[in-house]
Amino acid sequence: MTRRRHLFHPLFAVILALSLISVGLLAACSNDRGPAATATSPLAPAASASATTGAAPTAGAAQIFNVTGIANLADVVDRVMPSVVEIDTTGPQSGVGTGIVLDRQGHVLTNYHVVEGALEITVRLNDGTAGTAAVVGTDPGSDLAIVRASIQPQRLTPAEFGNSDIVRAGDSVFAIGNPFGQNFTVTAGIVSAINRVTTSSFTNRPIRGVIQTDAALNPGNSGGPLFNAAGEVIGINTSIENPGGRFSAGVGFATPSNNAQRFLPGMLNGETVQHPMLGIRGSTLDEVNSRDYGLTIVRGVYVVGVEPGSSADGAGVRAAAASGAGGDVITEVDGRTVTSFDDLALAIDMHEVGETISLTVVRAGQTLSVTATLGAWTSGLSQ
């Protein structure tokens, strides 16, 4: 069975040590964040580059390419490394994660699951500078959080964010993080796919538009940046597909940078970000299942369930009966055509809690318009 796992693991050191023993390898632990040596799994190959570089390139030197297709990757890594931090936490979820420097005031973006419940948080830069940190704001529904570190402004280098909306499958990318406590590790690959969907384990809210990558990600990479070839952050590494309990299998997921930036102002203001919910379960219609539902319309979202007390319930949206017949078909949101459940979910996500939307529905062959005031996400319903 395939399992999707967060990249922050409180017991990574113990797990890795046991793994090394089981394959007959001996390793001395140099600190409490992981062993000094690791075994390479044939099930999770990764192209990696050292975060430590030698002499600076000479003027006019030829560009250096590698398997990622990124010219002078080591130079790009040198430039962006100061924007990446290690996050150490103590408490019920003690462990190591990664973060992205947002500004010189010490604000750092990371995953919510990295700092959730932490009693103490320490932020550490690549040059060894460290400071304590406190949570400023959170977005559990997107698995994001901002902490503020007590580090001198001149020591901080804010990251540059890119436009995740223009990312394409096949683009070269690289990640920097702290897998298994191996500080500031660089891995590289490509964008394997876009518009994937993951789920927040805190709210069961689907996180849409997610970037899939084959750059090796492991426990400790959580909250760290996924960079494009120009060294711009285009994603926040969040989870991996974890078949059979293994670690990286080359299927990692990153929340798009544009999604994160949308919610930065609220988190910086100390808010716990809320997300809107219509309150339905729905099925994307096509030429086959529309006949099964007894419909003549073949595009739209067929309502198979309505959450009692939800926005949809208050708007009078009708769900299918136990027989599967009689449900509304949602075809538009605020005049925007809806042909799939993802279309509907994205249209809802563009709004804020408390906003009113107009739904065009087809009911028993008639087209109707209903209005719904969006409530806050409260359950695991699909939208």
Buried (B, 14 or more C-beta within 10 A) or exposed (E): EEEBBBBBBBEBBEBBBEBBEEEEEEBEBEEEBBBEEBBEBEEBBBBBBEBEEEEEBEEEEEEEEBEBEBBBBBBBBBBBBBBBBBBBBEBEBBBBBBBBBBEBEBBBBBBBBBBBEBEEBBBBBBEEBBBEBEBBBBBBBBBBBBBBBEBEEEBBBBBEBBEBEEBEEEBBBBBBBBBBBBBBBBBBBBBBBBBBEBBBBBBBBBBBBBBBBBBBBBBBBBBBBBBBBEBBBBBBBBBBBBEEEBBBBBBBBBBBBBBBBBBBEBBBEEBEBBBBBBBBBBBBBEEEBBEEBEBEBBBBBBBBBBBEEBBBBBBBBBBBEEEBEBBBBBBBBEEBEBBBBBBBBBBBBBBEBEEEBBBBBBBEEEEEEBEBEBBBBBEEBBB
